[in-house]
C-alpha cells in the first residue's frame, strides 16, 4: 500500500480493503476510512491547497508511507484540522488518526476559508479587500432572498448553489472580523454549536420533551434564563424581518406565554371587527392604522393553521405575476391593450389567463 501513487489522495471504505487491515486498526468494517499518502498531504495542489483541506475529521484517517523526515511537517499539517490533544496511533500500516467526536471542533471549511483569506489578502482581490461589514450588508439580504427563491422552485442544484453564495457571506463577514481581531469563523461555529446543545437538553441532556410544543416551551424557558432580568420575550425578534414574518414570530411568542384566543373563531371574529373599523376609517392616518391591524389579525390565521403568512403571500405574488404576464402575452398576440377594455372584458381575460396557467405543466 505504501507504494501507491501519491495522486490517489483520499479514498473511503467503499473501496475493497482487507479484513486484516480493519482488524489491525480495530475499526468497524462498516465505518468510512480515509486513506492518504503522507507525501501527498504536504504537496500543494490547486489554489495552493494541500489534501488536508479535503479531509473529513468525522471519519478515521490512515496516513501511509510516513517517512521519518516528514513526521514533524505532517503533525503541523494535521494540526490545521485536529486539536493538539487529539490522539494519533502508529501502526504497521501507517499513522491512524481516529475521527473527531461530532460536537468537537473540526475544520470542515478549510478550503473555503483559504479562498476567503486569499481574496482579502494584500495580494488578493482589490474589490474584496476594500469591503467592510456595512458595504456588503445588502448582499447578505439579496442572497437570503435568492436562497428562498431556490427553495420555492424545488431545483436542488440551484438550492445548493444559492446556499453556497449565502455561506460565502458568512465567511466574508467572519474574515473581516478576524482581520480586525474581533472574532473568526471558529468563534461563529462554536457559538452556534454551543447554543444548539444548550437549547436542546432533551437531545443532549436528560430533559424530556416528546412533542414539538414541549420543545418550544423548553426553548422559551432556556432563552428566558439567558436574557437579562426583566427583558421582554420579544426583545430578540429583530424589526428588520419582513413585516409579515415579524408579526407571526412575535404573536407566536406571545401565544406560548398564554396571550391567545381559546379557538380560531376568536381570530375570525377579530378579522371581521378590523374590516369594519377599516371601512369606517376616515382620515388617511386612520386608514393606515386600521389596515395594519387587519393584516396583523390575518397573520393569526396562518399561525393557527400552521403555515407561514410570508410564504402564503409569496405564493400569491407568484400566482399574480404568472397570470398577469399571461394576460400581457395574450394582449400582445391579439394586438389589444388593457386600456381599451372595460372591467368586464378585463375580468374575462383574467379568467382565461388563470385557466392557461393552471393547465400549464409545473416546472
C-alpha positions in Angstrom: 0.0 0.0 0.0 2.9 2.3 0.7 3.9 2.1 -3.0 0.6 3.5 -4.2 0.7 6.7 -6.2 0.5 10.0 -4.2 -2.1 11.1 -6.7 -4.5 8.7 -5.0 -5.2 11.3 -2.4 -8.3 10.3 -0.4 -10.3 7.1 -0.6 -13.1 5.7 1.5 -14.1 2.3 2.8 -16.4 1.9 -0.2 -13.3 0.5 -2.0 -12.2 -3.0 -1.2 -10.0 -3.2 1.8 -8.8 -6.4 3.5 -10.4 -7.6 6.7 -6.8 -7.9 8.1 -6.3 -4.1 7.8 -9.6 -3.3 9.5 -8.8 -5.8 12.2 -5.3 -4.4 12.8 -6.7 -0.9 13.1 -9.5 -2.1 15.3 -12.1 -0.3 13.1 -15.7 -1.1 12.3 -15.6 -2.6 8.8 -18.8 -0.6 8.0 -17.2 2.7 9.1 -15.7 5.0 6.4 -11.9 5.2 6.3 -9.9 7.9 4.5 -6.5 6.7 3.2 -3.9 9.3 2.3 -0.4 9.1 1.1 1.7 11.0 3.6 3.7 12.8 1.0 0.5 14.0 -0.7 -0.5 15.7 2.5 2.4 18.1 2.1 2.2 18.7 -1.6 0.3 21.9 -2.6 -2.4 21.4 -5.2 -5.0 23.7 -6.8 -5.0 27.2 -5.3 -2.1 26.2 -3.1 -4.2 23.9 -1.0 -3.0 20.6 0.2 -5.2 17.5 0.6 -5.6 18.5 4.3 -8.5 20.6 3.0 -10.3 17.6 1.7 -10.3 15.6 4.9 -13.4 14.9 6.8 -12.5 14.8 10.6 -15.6 12.8 11.4 -14.1 9.8 9.6 -11.0 7.9 10.6 -7.8 8.7 8.6 -4.9 6.4 7.7 -1.7 8.0 6.6 0.5 5.6 4.6 4.1 5.9 3.6 5.2 8.1 6.5 8.8 9.0 6.2 10.9 9.9 9.3 12.0 13.3 7.8 8.3 14.3 7.2 6.9 13.5 10.6 7.1 17.0 12.1 5.7 18.6 8.9 2.8 16.0 9.0 2.0 16.9 12.6 1.8 20.6 11.7 -0.5 19.9 8.8 -2.8 17.7 10.8 -3.0 20.5 13.5 -4.9 22.5 10.9 -7.8 20.1 11.4 -7.3 18.2 14.6 -6.9 19.6 18.1 -3.4 19.3 19.6 -4.7 16.8 22.2 -6.3 14.5 19.6 -4.7 11.0 19.6 -2.7 9.5 16.7 -1.6 5.9 16.6 1.4 4.5 14.8 0.5 1.1 13.2 2.3 -1.3 10.8 0.1 0.2 8.1 0.8 3.8 8.9 -0.5 6.6 11.1 -4.1 6.1 12.2 -6.0 9.3 13.2 -9.4 8.5 14.9 -12.4 10.5 14.0 -13.3 13.6 16.0 -16.4 13.4 18.1 -19.4 15.1 16.4 -19.5 18.1 18.8 -15.8 18.6 18.9 -14.4 21.3 16.6 -13.1 20.1 13.3 -12.0 22.2 10.4 -14.6 21.2 7.8 -14.3 24.5 5.9 -10.6 24.8 5.3 -10.9 25.1 1.6 -13.4 27.9 1.5 -11.6 29.6 4.4 -8.4 29.6 2.4 -10.2 31.1 -0.6 -11.8 33.8 1.5 -8.5 34.7 3.2 -6.8 34.9 -0.2 -9.5 37.2 -1.5 -8.9 39.6 1.4 -5.1 39.3 1.4 -2.9 42.2 0.4 -2.2 40.5 -2.9 -5.8 39.3 -3.3 -8.9 40.8 -5.0 -9.0 44.7 -4.9 -12.8 44.7 -4.6 -12.9 42.2 -1.8 -10.1 43.9 0.1 -11.9 47.2 0.4 -15.2 45.7 1.7 -16.4 46.0 5.3 -19.5 44.8 7.2 -21.6 47.7 6.1 -20.6 47.7 2.4 -21.7 44.1 1.9 -24.8 44.2 4.1 -27.2 44.4 1.1 -25.6 41.3 -0.5 -26.5 39.2 2.6 -30.1 40.1 2.2 -30.0 39.5 -1.5 -28.5 36.0 -1.1 -31.1 35.2 1.5 -33.9 36.0 -0.9 -32.3 34.1 -3.8 -31.9 31.1 -1.5 -35.6 31.3 -0.7 -36.5 31.5 -4.4 -34.4 28.4 -5.0 -36.2 26.6 -2.2 -39.6 27.5 -3.6 -38.5 26.4 -7.1 -37.7 22.8 -6.0 -34.5 22.9 -8.0 -32.0 21.2 -5.8 -29.0 22.1 -7.9 -30.0 25.8 -7.7 -30.5 25.5 -4.0 -27.0 24.0 -3.5 -25.6 26.9 -5.5 -27.5 29.6 -3.6 -26.6 28.0 -0.2 -23.0 28.3 -1.2 -23.5 32.0 -2.1 -25.2 32.5 1.3 -22.4 30.7 3.1 -19.9 33.0 1.4 -21.5 36.0 3.0 -21.0 34.4 6.5 -17.4 33.6 5.6 -16.7 37.2 4.4 -18.1 38.8 7.5 -16.1 36.3 9.6 -12.9 37.1 7.7 -13.5 40.9 8.0 -13.9 40.4 11.8 -10.8 38.1 12.0 -8.7 40.8 10.4 -10.0 43.3 12.9 -9.2 41.0 15.8 -12.9 40.7 16.8 -13.8 37.1 16.1 -13.3 34.4 13.4 -15.2 31.6 11.8 -14.3 29.2 14.6 -16.0 31.5 17.1 -19.1 31.6 14.8 -19.3 27.8 14.5 -18.5 27.1 18.2 -21.0 29.8 19.2 -23.9 28.3 17.3 -22.9 24.7 18.3 -22.9 25.6 22.0 -26.2 27.4 21.7 -27.9 24.5 20.0 -26.6 22.0 22.5 -27.6 24.3 25.4 -31.1 24.8 24.0 -31.7 21.1 23.2 -31.4 19.5 26.6 -33.9 16.9 25.5 -31.4 15.7 22.9 -28.0 16.3 24.7 -29.2 16.1 28.3 -31.8 14.4 30.4 -34.8 16.7 29.9 -37.9 15.0 28.5 -39.7 16.6 25.5 -41.9 14.3 23.4 -43.8 16.9 21.4 -42.9 20.0 19.3 -45.0 22.0 21.8 -42.9 20.8 24.7 -39.7 21.6 22.8 -40.8 25.2 22.1 -41.9 25.6 25.8 -38.4 24.4 26.9 -36.8 26.6 24.3 -38.6 29.7 25.6 -37.6 29.0 29.2 -34.0 28.5 28.3 -33.9 31.7 26.3 -35.6 33.5 29.2 -32.9 32.3 31.6 -30.3 33.7 29.1 -31.9 37.1 28.8 -31.1 40.0 31.2 -33.6 40.1 34.0 -37.0 41.7 33.1 -36.1 41.8 29.4 -39.2 41.2 27.1 -39.5 37.8 25.4 -40.0 39.8 22.2 -36.7 41.7 22.6 -34.7 39.3 20.4 -37.1 39.5 17.5 -35.5 41.9 15.1 -37.8 44.5 13.5 -35.6 44.2 10.4 -37.5 41.0 9.5 -40.1 41.2 6.7 -43.2 42.6 8.4 -45.5 39.5 8.0 -42.8 37.2 9.3 -42.2 39.6 12.2 -45.9 39.7 13.0 -46.1 35.9 13.1 -43.0 35.5 15.2 -44.0 38.0 17.9 -47.5 36.6 18.1 -46.3 33.1 18.3 -44.0 34.0 21.2 -46.8 35.8 23.0 -49.2 32.9 22.4 -46.8 30.5 24.0 -46.9 32.7 27.1 -50.8 32.4 27.2 -51.7 35.5 25.2 -54.1 33.6 23.0 -57.7 33.2 21.8 -59.3 29.9 23.1 -60.2 28.9 19.5 -59.8 30.1 15.9 -63.3 31.5 15.9 -62.0 34.3 18.1 -59.4 35.1 15.4 -62.1 35.2 12.6 -64.3 37.5 14.7 -61.3 39.8 15.2 -60.8 39.9 11.4 -64.4 40.9 10.9 -64.1 43.6 13.6 -60.9 45.0 11.9 -62.6 45.0 8.5 -65.4 47.1 9.9 -63.0 49.5 11.5 -61.1 49.9 8.3 -64.3 50.6 6.4 -65.3 53.2 9.0 -61.9 54.9 9.0 -62.0 58.5 7.7 -58.5 60.1 7.8 -55.5 58.8 5.9 -53.8 58.0 9.2 -56.8 56.0 10.5 -56.9 54.0 7.3 -53.2 53.1 7.5 -53.6 52.2 11.2 -56.7 50.0 10.7 -55.2 48.4 7.6 -52.1 47.4 9.7 -54.4 45.9 12.4 -56.2 43.9 9.8 -53.0 42.5 8.4 -51.8 41.6 11.8 -55.1 39.8 12.5 -54.9 37.9 9.2 -51.4 36.6 10.2 -53.0 35.0 13.3 -55.0 32.7 10.9 -51.7 31.5 9.5 -50.4 30.9 13.0 -53.5 28.9 14.0 -53.5 26.9 10.8 -49.8 26.1 11.0 -48.3 27.8 7.9 -46.2 30.9 7.3 -48.0 34.1 6.3 -44.9 35.2 4.5 -44.9 32.0 2.4 -48.6 32.4 1.6 -48.1 36.0 0.4 -45.1 35.0 -1.6 -47.1 32.2 -3.4 -49.9 34.7 -4.0 -47.4 37.1 -5.6 -46.0 34.3 -7.7 -49.5 33.4 -9.0 -50.4 37.0 -9.7 -47.2 37.6 -11.6 -47.7 34.4 -13.7 -51.3 35.2 -14.5 -50.7 38.9 -15.3 -47.8 38.1 -17.6 -50.0 35.6 -19.4 -52.6 38.4 -19.8 -49.9 40.6 -21.3 -48.9 37.8 -23.7 -52.5 37.3 -24.8 -53.0 41.0 -25.3 -49.8 41.2 -27.4 -50.8 38.3 -29.6 -54.2 39.9 -30.2 -52.9 43.4 -30.8 -55.0 44.7 -27.9 -54.5 47.0 -24.9 -56.0 46.7 -21.5 -56.6 50.5 -21.6 -59.2 49.9 -24.3 -61.1 47.3 -22.3 -63.9 47.7 -19.8 -63.8 45.9 -16.4 -65.9 43.1 -17.7 -63.5 42.3 -20.5 -60.6 42.5 -18.2 -62.2 40.0 -15.9 -62.8 37.6 -18.8 -59.2 37.9 -19.9 -58.0 37.4 -16.3 -60.1 34.2 -16.0 -58.7 33.0 -19.4 -55.1 33.6 -18.1 -55.9 31.7 -14.9 -57.1 28.7 -16.9 -54.0 28.8 -19.1 -51.6 29.0 -16.1 -53.5 26.1 -14.3 -53.3 23.9 -17.3 -49.5 24.6 -17.9 -47.2 21.8 -16.6 -45.5 22.6 -13.4 -41.7 23.4 -13.5 
